[in-house]
């Protein structure tokens, strides 16, 4: 690992970490806490995806919808108006809106073929954004003068690596520049995430094989045709299964770095707390 032990971590002039885990367990809290200290560069994978790798796709999708309105179509064709996404680190809605949900188009869904195409676009984009981590870690120091660096990943990182392969190319690349930090939730956290998702279901990225298995399973269980599926019902049905699918993958990835709990992350109040947290995690690993 990048840091041999707790003492090496504490004394390191340059601290570089990569945090991963299910959305809702504290990645954003950890990243914003460190960014607020003024000493940490925050590299958001989802922001990089939405600006560098999917920005044009997102904007073109919005333009395609606007072109359906004659008034807006005329303005666009005459270059009288401009349409773009106002994506920020705090507001990543354009990315999830583009991903969408599969099902009945009259209920806001996408045909499954189009949905799978966008899922593949996202997969490629996330892998490329993750591969940019080393570049941004160096850029943060040489260009902006930040001594420390945190890479804030999406919950789907576990879908694109082989978690049991000690030579996985992506994890090898990432662990060479950052200390991977898994935020682990317990049963209570899982129940809370499911309840929150049930209230406001949001688009997610899925491993292609897992998505196909869930889609076929849902159609079989409900007896519905593909174009009749309620998009929100499907992703609600899939969410708990996605959590169960990802948990062992996160667990296997944990050997590349250290593990902290969601409760520990929730208690972070400043940079010093984070330094102590990672030191404790390194001591736990050594024990």
N, C-alpha and C positions, 0 to 999 in steps of 0.2 A: 504494500500500500504506500501511498504518498507520504504518510507520516508513520514512523515506526511505533511510536507509543505516545502516551499523554504528554510526557515532557517534551518530546520532539514537536508535537502539535503546539503546545503553549509557547515554545520559543521560536517557532517559525516566523520569519519576517514576512513571509507571503503565505497566506492561508487560502486554499482553493477547494471548494466543496461543490458537489452536485447532489441535489436533494430530489428524491422521488417517492412516490406513494400515491394512494388514491386521492383524488380531488376532494377537498373538504377536511383533510386531516391536519393542515397547518403549513403547507408549503408557502403559501402567500404570506402568512403571518411571519414566518421565519425570514423570508426574503425582504419584506418591507421593514422589519425590525432592524436587519443588518444594513439595509440601504439608508435608513434614517440616521445611522451613526456617522455617515459621511466617509467611511473607510472602505466600504464594500461596493463593488460593481455588481449590479443585478442583471444577469443575462436571462431573459425569459424566452424559453423555447417557443411557447405559443405565440408570443409577439413576433419573434423572428419568422415563424411560419406564416403568420398573417400579413407581414410586410414584405419579406424578401421572396418567399417561395409560393405563396398563394394569393398575394395581393392583387395580381392582374386577374386571376380567376374570380375572386370575390367581386372586384369592380365590374368585370364583364357580366357577371350574373345579375348584378343590380341594374346595369344598363339594359340587359335583355328584358327585365321586368318593366323598366321604364319605357322601353320601345313599344310595349303593348298599349300604351296610352298615347293617342294621336297627338295631343298637345305637347307632351314631353318628347315624343319621337321627332317632331319637327324641330324642336329646340336642340336636340342632340345632333341631328343630321346637319344642322347649320352651325354647329360648334358654339351655340349660344349659352349652353349650360354645361357644367362639368359634374360628373358623378364619381365619387370615390368613397372608400371606407375611412371612417375616422377612428381607426383602431388605436388603442393605447395599451400600456401594460396593465392598467386597471380595468379596461373595457375591451374584452376579447370577443364580444358578441358577434362581430362580422364573421369570424372563423366558424363558430358553432352554427350560425344561421346558414352559411354556405354548405356545411356538412349535411344539415337537414336530418329528416327522419323518413324511413321508408313507409309506403302505404298509400292510402286513398288521396289522390291529388286534390280533391275538393275539400279535404280536411287539412291541407297544407303539407301532404306527404309527397314523396318522390317515388317514381317507378323504381323497383328494386335494382334494375340494371344501371340506372343513373346514380342511385345511392351507392352501389358498389364501386362505380367509377370514381366518385368523389372520395370514397374511403381510400382507394388506392392512391389518389392524388395526395391525400393527407399523409398516408404512410410514407411515401417517398419524401414529402416535404419535412416530416418530422425527423426522419433519419438524416437528411441533409443538414437540418438545423442542429441536431445533436453533434454531427461531425464538425460543425463550425465552433464547437465549444473551445477548443484549444486556441483557435484564432482570436476569439473574443477575450479569452483569459489573457493572452499576450497584449492585445489591443487595449484592454482595460488599464494595464500598467504602463505601457510605453506611450500611449496617446493621451490618456486621461489622468494618469498618475495615481490610480487606486491601488493600495497595497494588497487588498484582498478581493476575492471573487467568489460569487455564488451563482451556479447554474440552476435555474428553477425549471424543472422538466414537467411535461404533461403526465397525466396518469397512465397514458398508453405506452410509455417507454418499454414496459415489460412485454408488450406484444411483438416488438420488432427485434428482440434479442433471443438467443438460445440460452436460457438461464442455467442450464446444466453443462454447458460447454465452457471449459476453463480457458479456451482460446477464442471465445466469441469475439469477432473483430470489433464490434461497436463498443462492448464493455471494456475490451483491452485498450482501445483508443481513449475512452473517457476516463478510465482509472489511471491512465498515465499522466493526466493533467489535473484531475480532481479526486478528492476523497468522496466516494459515493456514500450518501446518508439516506437510509430508508426510514421513513416515518411509518411506524407500525401502529395500527389501530387494534382495539379489542372487540369483543362481541357487542358491547354497548355502542361503540363508535359505528360499527357496521349497521346496527339497527337504526341509529340516528341518521346515517347517510341514506339508507333505504327510505325512511320516512320523509326526509327532506326531498329526495328525488321524486317520490310519489306525489308530493305537493306541486312540484315544478320540474317536470321531466325535461332534461336538456340533451342535445345531441352528444354522442360519444363516438370515439374511434374504436373499432374492433379488429381483432385478428381475422383475416378473411375466412379461415376454416371455422372459427367460432361463430362468426356472423351467419354463415350458411347453415350451420347446425341449429342455431337459434331460430332462424327464419323458417326453416323447414319444420322444426318442432312446433313453432307457434301455429303455422298453417294447419298442421295435423291435429293439434289439440283443439283449435277453434273451429276447424272446418271451413275457414274463410278462403275466398279467392285473394290472390296477391293484391289486386287493385281495390279490394274492399277493406283492407286492414286499417284500423284506426292507428295512426302513427304514434300517438302518445301511449296508447294501450300496449303496443308492441315494445317500445323501449322501457316502459315500466316493467313489463313481464321479463325483459332481458336483463335489467339492471342487477338484481340480486345474483343472477347467474354469472354476470360479468365480474362481480366482486369475488365470487367463489372461484372463478376461473383465474383471476389475477393473483389471488393471495399466495398460492404456492409458487408462482413465478417470481413474485417479489421476494419471497422467503429464500428461494434459490439464489437470487441475485445478491442477497445480503452478504454473502461471503466475500464479495469484492470490496466491501467497506465496513461501515458500522451501522448499528440500528439504534434508533431513539423511539420513544413512544409519543403518541399524539398528546397525551397529558403533559409530558415533559416539554414539548414544543409550545403548548398553550400557555405555559408559565413563563416563557421568555419575555423579558422586559428590556433587554439591551444587549449590546455586543459582548459584554463580560459574561452574561448568562449563557450565551451561545458557546463561547470559548470553554466554559466549564462543562457544558452539556456534551460537547464532542470529546473532551478529555475523559469524562466519565464513561462515555460509550467505548472509547479505546481501552480503558481499564477493564471494562466488562468483557470485551472481546479477548483481551489477554488472559483473563481469569478462566 
